[in-house]
């Protein structure tokens, strides 16, 4: 397993913390030191919970508050080395949400930035393959979690490294939350390849972000659609970035105009751009497309990752591969037994072209039925986008609800904008205007992992 082989990379840079004042300030942890730190913490954990009478299935579970820091990566690796299942937690969750999670999973310890708070030493039956619990809803504290095995983590790291051009000399900028499968996959793949991960406290709108990008010689970046929307607004593709070799995008659908722009940028500047599709249920990735494919097919998610298979069953995209989760859990008791999953049903509707490239056409569960009209909420968002509106469409079987971004329309009257949106949707759906509600907001809500926060959008209409 990659987490047990870190010491083999010796003095190569592993994790780098950065700040920028007058010049770049770096704190570097090499692979030998990282391995020693992780093993030292793992030893502390195993000694704390050591009971000779325990069987292989009588295991302890730890909760880790995952910050974007070197210390949190050490916490994560230590849990893996100690063979202790780890529940990864958004460190921004409020205390009541955290306590609710602890009630469900009863962790033996809570770890944060190398500090271990022991809560109890009672073990319980946990399947021996369980390695990691990742939230299905990163910012809400919901108890439902995806359960991943050690083999899932290894298979996904190997597969990603097979199609992405990750080199041991790379320095990847960590910009995504580490309790989120995409952000964590960046860590896993680069540790597997012996490359360096660079942590920065700055956002893309801060000058220091760009100074770190240049001075730290960043060779790759990963982002969700919101990341690239911001980068393109900042005219990212006009910058001289000699060290940057490739970019990756996942975590939701990026609009085709942006994909085309980024693919063309990559082709013109001898860089590479990848759009990837995945879910936490598949440890992160299921498909990918490079910029050569995206130049002609900006809407595609490409084809299955190495070792995986995609198929369509009654319109729904399904995936099979060694990175498919063990199952779901909503409590500690649910961690003892799992039924094998042959095909993972993604919940996304899809088509495939003659060349074998797949296209997402909608979400099976993103439908409502109002007054007998079956409405595809993703399609409604596309309709509004075509009319120049940025919005989230949500609702239930009594109403179609639209959360409308007005930041770029500050000079227009919100009432008039709302009426225009209702008129567009009435024409498209045939719904009576009374079944359509519009909520203008300055900015659309995002989850902690940068995805569209439909749950927050719906709360405006409760």
C-alpha positions in Angstrom: 0.0 0.0 0.0 1.3 3.5 -0.9 1.1 4.7 2.7 3.5 2.0 3.8 6.1 2.8 1.1 6.7 6.5 1.8 10.2 6.0 3.2 11.4 4.7 -0.1 11.4 8.2 -1.5 13.9 9.3 1.1 15.0 12.9 1.0 12.6 14.0 -1.9 10.2 16.7 -1.0 6.8 15.4 0.2 4.8 18.2 1.8 5.5 21.9 1.6 3.8 24.7 3.6 4.1 28.1 2.0 3.7 31.8 2.8 4.6 34.8 0.8 5.8 38.1 2.3 8.7 39.8 0.7 9.6 36.4 -0.8 8.5 32.8 -0.7 8.7 31.1 2.7 8.7 27.3 2.6 8.6 24.7 5.3 9.5 21.4 3.6 8.9 17.9 5.0 10.7 15.2 3.0 9.4 11.6 2.5 11.7 10.1 5.2 10.5 12.6 7.8 6.9 12.3 6.7 7.1 8.6 7.1 8.7 8.9 10.5 6.1 11.4 11.7 3.2 9.1 10.5 4.8 6.0 12.1 5.4 7.8 15.4 1.8 8.9 15.6 0.6 5.4 14.5 2.6 3.8 17.3 1.1 6.2 19.8 -2.4 5.2 18.6 -1.7 1.4 18.7 -0.1 1.6 22.1 -3.1 3.7 23.4 -5.6 1.1 22.3 -3.6 -2.0 22.6 -5.5 -5.0 24.0 -4.1 -8.5 23.2 -7.5 -10.1 23.4 -8.9 -8.2 20.4 -9.7 -10.1 17.3 -9.1 -8.8 13.7 -12.7 -7.6 13.6 -12.6 -5.9 17.0 -11.3 -2.6 15.9 -11.0 1.0 17.1 -12.2 4.0 15.0 -10.8 7.5 15.0 -12.3 10.8 13.8 -9.9 13.2 12.1 -10.6 16.9 11.6 -9.0 17.3 8.2 -7.4 20.7 7.7 -5.4 21.6 4.6 -2.1 21.2 6.4 0.9 19.0 6.8 -0.2 18.0 10.3 -3.6 16.7 9.0 -1.9 14.6 6.3 0.2 13.0 9.0 -2.9 12.3 11.0 -4.5 10.6 8.0 -1.4 8.5 7.2 -1.0 7.5 10.8 -4.5 6.1 11.0 -3.9 4.1 7.8 -0.6 2.8 9.2 -2.2 1.9 12.5 -5.0 -0.1 10.7 -7.6 2.1 12.4 -10.6 3.2 10.3 -10.7 7.0 10.0 -13.8 9.2 9.9 -12.8 12.4 8.0 -14.5 15.5 9.2 -14.8 19.0 7.8 -12.9 21.1 10.4 -15.4 24.0 9.9 -18.4 22.0 11.2 -19.9 23.5 14.2 -19.7 21.7 17.6 -23.3 20.5 17.6 -22.8 18.9 14.1 -19.6 17.2 15.3 -21.2 15.9 18.4 -24.0 14.5 16.4 -21.5 12.6 14.2 -19.7 11.4 17.4 -23.0 10.1 18.7 -23.5 8.0 15.5 -20.0 6.7 15.1 -18.6 6.7 18.8 -15.0 7.3 17.8 -12.3 6.1 20.2 -10.3 9.3 19.6 -10.7 12.6 17.9 -7.5 13.8 16.2 -6.7 17.3 15.1 -3.4 18.6 13.9 -1.5 15.8 15.7 -3.4 16.3 18.9 -5.1 13.1 20.1 -8.1 13.3 22.4 -9.0 9.8 23.6 -12.8 9.3 24.2 -12.9 5.6 25.2 -11.0 2.3 24.5 -13.9 0.0 23.8 -13.6 -1.8 20.4 -16.4 -3.2 18.3 -16.9 -5.4 15.2 -15.7 -3.5 12.2 -15.0 -5.2 8.9 -11.2 -5.7 8.5 -11.1 -4.0 5.1 -12.6 -0.7 6.3 -10.1 2.1 6.0 -11.9 5.3 5.5 -15.3 7.0 6.0 -15.9 10.0 3.8 -19.0 12.3 4.0 -21.6 12.2 1.2 -22.5 15.8 2.2 -19.3 17.6 3.1 -20.6 20.6 4.9 -23.8 19.5 6.6 -22.7 16.9 9.1 -25.1 14.3 7.8 -24.4 10.9 9.3 -24.4 9.0 5.9 -20.9 8.2 4.9 -19.2 6.3 2.1 -17.1 3.4 3.4 -13.8 2.8 1.5 -11.3 0.0 1.8 -7.5 0.0 1.8 -7.8 -1.7 -1.6 -10.1 1.0 -2.9 -7.5 3.7 -2.0 -4.7 1.8 -3.6 -6.6 0.9 -6.8 -7.7 4.5 -7.4 -4.2 6.0 -6.8 -2.7 3.5 -9.2 -5.4 4.1 -11.9 -5.1 7.9 -11.7 -1.4 7.8 -12.0 -1.7 5.6 -15.1 -3.6 8.3 -17.1 -2.4 11.6 -15.4 1.2 12.7 -16.2 2.2 12.8 -12.6 6.0 12.8 -12.2 8.2 12.4 -9.1 9.5 15.9 -9.8 6.0 17.5 -9.7 4.9 20.1 -7.2 1.1 20.0 -7.0 -0.8 22.9 -5.4 -3.4 21.6 -2.9 -6.5 23.8 -3.3 -9.3 21.5 -2.3 -10.6 20.3 1.1 -8.9 17.1 2.2 -12.1 15.6 3.7 -13.5 15.7 0.2 -12.6 12.7 -2.1 -11.2 14.9 -4.9 -8.9 16.8 -2.6 -7.8 13.6 -0.9 -7.1 11.9 -4.2 -4.6 14.6 -5.0 -2.8 13.7 -1.8 -2.9 9.9 -2.4 -1.8 10.0 -6.0 1.2 12.3 -5.4 2.3 10.3 -2.4 2.0 7.2 -4.5 4.2 8.8 -7.2 6.7 10.3 -4.9 5.8 13.9 -5.9 5.4 17.0 -3.7 2.2 18.6 -2.5 2.3 22.3 -1.8 -0.1 23.9 0.7 -1.0 27.6 0.5 -3.3 29.7 2.7 -4.3 31.9 -0.2 -7.3 32.0 -2.5 -7.2 32.7 -6.2 -8.3 36.3 -5.7 -5.3 37.1 -3.5 -2.1 38.4 -5.1 -0.1 36.0 -2.9 -1.7 33.0 -4.5 -0.1 33.9 -7.8 3.2 34.7 -6.2 3.2 31.2 -4.6 2.2 29.6 -8.0 5.3 31.2 -9.6 7.9 31.1 -6.8 7.1 27.5 -5.7 7.2 26.3 -9.3 3.8 24.7 -9.2 3.5 22.1 -12.0 -0.2 21.1 -11.5 -3.5 22.3 -10.1 -6.8 20.6 -9.4 -10.1 22.5 -9.3 -13.9 22.2 -9.2 -16.1 24.3 -11.6 -16.2 27.2 -9.3 -12.4 27.3 -9.2 -12.1 27.6 -12.9 -15.0 30.1 -13.2 -12.9 32.3 -10.9 -9.6 31.6 -12.7 -11.1 32.5 -16.1 -12.7 35.7 -14.7 -9.2 36.6 -13.5 -7.8 36.0 -17.1 -5.8 33.1 -15.8 -5.0 31.8 -19.3 -3.2 35.1 -20.2 -0.6 34.6 -17.5 2.9 33.3 -18.1 3.2 30.1 -16.1 6.3 28.3 -17.4 6.3 25.6 -14.6 2.6 24.7 -14.9 2.3 21.4 -16.9 -1.3 20.3 -16.5 -4.6 21.1 -14.9 -7.5 18.8 -13.8 -11.1 19.5 -13.3 -13.8 17.4 -11.5 -16.5 17.9 -8.8 -19.3 18.8 -11.2 -20.0 20.0 -14.7 -18.0 22.9 -16.0 -19.8 24.8 -18.8 -18.7 23.8 -22.3 -17.5 27.3 -23.2 -15.0 27.2 -20.3 -13.9 23.7 -21.2 -13.3 24.7 -24.8 -11.3 27.7 -23.7 -9.1 25.7 -21.3 -8.6 22.9 -23.8 -7.5 25.5 -26.4 -5.2 27.1 -23.9 -3.6 23.8 -23.1 -3.1 23.0 -26.8 -1.6 26.4 -27.6 0.8 26.5 -24.6 2.0 22.9 -24.6 0.2 22.1 -21.4 -2.4 19.4 -20.6 -6.0 19.8 -19.4 -8.2 16.9 -18.1 -11.9 16.8 -17.2 -12.7 14.0 -14.9 -15.9 12.5 -13.6 -16.3 10.7 -10.3 -18.1 10.2 -7.1 -17.0 9.6 -3.5 -18.6 6.2 -4.0 -15.8 5.3 -6.5 -13.0 6.7 -4.2 -12.9 9.8 -6.5 -12.6 8.9 -10.2 -14.5 7.0 -12.8 -13.7 8.6 -16.1 -11.4 11.2 -17.8 -11.0 13.1 -21.0 -7.9 15.0 -22.1 -7.7 18.3 -23.9 -7.3 16.6 -27.3 -10.7 14.9 -26.9 -12.3 18.0 -25.3 -11.3 20.3 -28.2 -14.0 18.4 -30.3 -16.3 17.3 -27.5 -16.3 19.9 -24.7 -19.4 18.2 -23.1 -17.9 14.7 -22.7 -16.8 13.0 -19.5 -14.6 10.8 -21.6 -14.1 7.1 -21.0 -13.5 4.9 -18.0 -10.3 5.1 -16.0 -7.8 2.2 -16.3 -9.2 -0.8 -14.6 -12.8 0.4 -14.7 -15.8 -0.1 -16.9 -18.7 2.2 -17.7 -22.1 1.1 -19.1 -25.6 2.5 -19.4 -28.5 0.6 -18.0 -32.0 2.0 -18.8 -30.4 5.5 -19.4 -28.5 5.5 -16.1 -24.7 5.5 -16.1 -23.2 2.6 -14.1 -19.6 1.9 -13.2 -17.6 -1.2 -12.2 -14.1 -1.3 -10.9 -11.8 -2.1 -7.9 -12.3 1.5 -6.6 -16.0 1.1 -5.9 -16.9 1.5 -2.2 -17.7 -1.2 0.2 -21.0 0.5 0.9 -22.7 3.2 3.0 -22.8 3.6 6.8 -24.7 5.9 9.1 -23.4 4.5 12.4 -20.6 2.5 13.9 -22.9 -0.5 14.0 -23.2 -0.4 10.2 -19.4 -1.0 9.7 -19.4 -4.7 10.5 -20.9 -6.2 7.4 -21.1 -5.3 3.7 -22.6 -6.9 0.6 -20.3 -6.8 -2.5 -21.3 -4.1 -5.1 -21.0 -5.4 -8.6 -22.2 -2.3 -10.6 -22.3 1.2 -9.0 -25.4 3.1 -10.1 -24.3 6.7 -10.4 -27.8 8.3 -10.5 -26.7 10.2 -13.6 -28.4 9.9 -17.0 -26.0 9.4 -19.9 -25.3 8.6 -23.5 -22.3 7.2 -25.3 -21.1 8.1 -28.8 -19.7 5.8 -31.5 -16.1 6.4 -30.3 -16.9 5.3 -26.8 -17.0 8.7 -25.1 -19.7 9.3 -22.5 -21.9 12.3 -21.9 -24.0 13.2 -18.8 -27.4 14.4 -19.9 -29.1 14.8 -16.5 -29.6 13.5 -13.0 -32.1 10.7 -12.4 -33.0 12.2 -9.0 -33.0 15.8 -10.2 -36.6 15.6 -11.4 -39.8 17.0 -10.0 -43.4 16.6 -11.1 -45.5 19.7 -10.7 -49.2 19.7 -11.8 -48.4 16.7 -13.9 -45.4 18.2 -15.6 -42.2 16.2 -15.3 -39.4 18.7 -15.0 -35.6 18.0 -15.3 -34.1 20.6 -13.0 -30.6 20.4 -14.7 -32.3 21.1 -18.0 -34.0 24.1 -16.5 -30.7 25.5 -15.3 -29.4 25.1 -18.9 -32.4 26.9 -20.3 -31.8 29.8 -18.0 -28.1 29.8 -18.7 -28.9 30.1 -22.4 -31.0 33.2 -21.6 -28.1 34.7 -19.7 -29.1 33.8 -16.1 -27.0 32.0 -13.5 -29.3 30.0 -11.2 -29.9 26.9 -9.2 -33.2 25.1 -9.9 -34.7 23.1 -7.0 -38.2 22.3 -5.8 -40.7 19.6 -5.0 -43.9 18.3 -6.5 -45.7 21.5 -5.6 -43.4 24.1 -7.1 -40.3 24.9 -9.2 -37.9 27.1 -7.2 -35.2 29.2 -8.7 -32.3 30.8 -6.8 -31.1 33.5 -9.1 -27.7 35.2 -8.9 -28.0 38.9 -9.3 -24.5 40.1 -8.5 -23.8 40.9 -12.1 -27.2 42.5 -12.6 -27.1 45.0 -9.8 -28.4 47.8 -12.1 -31.6 45.9 -12.8 -34.7 45.7 -10.7 -35.0 42.3 -9.0 -38.8 42.2 -9.5 -38.4 42.7 -13.2 -35.7 40.1 -13.4 -37.9 37.6 -11.5 -40.8 38.2 -13.8 -38.5 37.6 -16.8 -37.3 34.3 -15.4 -40.8 33.2 -14.7 -41.8 34.0 -18.3 -38.9 32.0 -19.7 -39.7 28.9 -17.5 -43.5 29.2 -18.2 -42.7 29.1 -21.9 -40.4 26.1 -21.5 -42.4 24.0 -19.0 -46.0 25.1 -19.5 -46.3 25.7 -15.7 -48.6 28.3 -14.3 -46.6 31.2 -13.0 -47.9 30.6 -9.5 -46.0 27.3 -9.5 -42.7 29.0 -10.1 -40.9 30.9 -7.3 -37.8 33.0 -7.8 -35.4 34.1 -5.0 -32.8 36.7 -6.1 -29.5 36.4 -4.2 -26.1 38.2 -4.5 -24.2 34.9 -4.7 -25.2 31.3 -5.1 -24.3 29.0 -2.2 -21.5 26.4 -2.5 -20.7 23.4 -0.3 -17.4 23.3 1.5 -16.0 21.3 -1.5 -17.0 23.9 -4.0 -20.1 22.2 -5.4 -23.6 23.6 -5.9 -25.3 23.6 -2.5 -28.8 22.6 -3.5 -29.8 21.9 0.1 -29.0 25.5 1.1 -30.8 26.8 -1.9 -34.0 24.8 -1.0 -33.9 26.2 2.5 -34.7 29.7 1.2 -38.2 28.3 0.2 -39.0 26.4 3.4 
